[in-house]
Amino acid sequence: MQVRTRRGFLGAAAAMAVASSVGACEAGRSGGSRGEDPLDVPAGADLPPARESLAADGTTIVIGNPSAPLSVRVYEDLSCPACADFELDGNGPYLKQAARNDALQLQFTLGSFLGPGSKFAANALRAAVDHNKFTEYHEVLYRHQAKVRKAGGFTRDRLLAMAVKVPGLRGPEFDAAVLETKHHAFVAAADEAMRASPAEGTPTMAVNGALVPTDSRGLYEDRDRLYRHLRKAAARS
C-alpha cells in the first residue's frame, strides 16, 4: 500500500498485494464469527445502518455510537489513491462493519491537501452526514475515484451525479449544500485538524488516540491482525 503524504507518495517497503491478503481473510471467515464478540463481525453480516454524527470538535465525522469506549480514527483525503485501496480492498470495510455492530466508534478526519476536488468531496460528505448517508456515499466516491482523477478530479457536478447512486441522498437540501459549498468552514477546519495532527500522510489510523504506523502494513490490510490489535485495545479501555 502506498501512503499519500503532504510531501508526496511514499512507497511502503515490500508492500503486499492488498486484494490477495484481504481476500484470503474473508475466504477463511465465511462460516461466521467467533462467539459473541462484536468486533468479530463477518464481512457479509446484514446489519442496520450505523448512526452518523458530527463530533463536538466540529471536525470529526463519527460512524457508530459516539460514546463507545473503543475508537478508531482514520485520516483520509478523498483524492488519495492509497485511501481508495484501504477503503475498498483493505480494512476500511471491516471497520465500518464493526461500527455498525456497535463494537467501536469510527471517526474520520478529512484532509483536503490534494487540491480543490478534495475540498468539494469533503464538503459533500459532510452534507451526507445530515441525511445519515455518509457511509454509503463515502464508498461510492472511492469506487469512482480513479475515473474521476483521470477526468481532472471531483467537481460539484460530478459529486451530485455520483450521489444518485445512494438512494435517498439527492434532494434540494443536499444539492444546495454541494453546489453552494455550504460546509466550507468544516472543510477548512478538518483540513487544519489533520495538518495539526501527528499523522504524516493518508490513510493513517489511530486506535484510542495511538497512531498505527503506516509501515505496519498488516494492520491496514489484514483483517485478522487488525481484529487482534483492536481486541487488545478494547481490553485496555
Buried (B, 14 or more C-beta within 10 A) or exposed (E): BBBBBBEEEBEBEEBBEBEEBBEEBBEEBEEEBEEEEBBBBBBEEEBEEBBBBBBEEEBBBBBBBBEBEBBBBBBBBBBBBBBBBBBBBBBBBBBBBBBBBBBBBBBBBBBBBBEEBBBBBBBBBBBBBBBBBBBBBBBBBBBBBEEBBEEEBBBBEBBBEBBEBBEEBBEEEBBEBBEEBBBBEBBBBBBEBBEEBEBBBBBBBBBBEEBBEBEBBBBBBBBBBBBBBBBEBBEEE
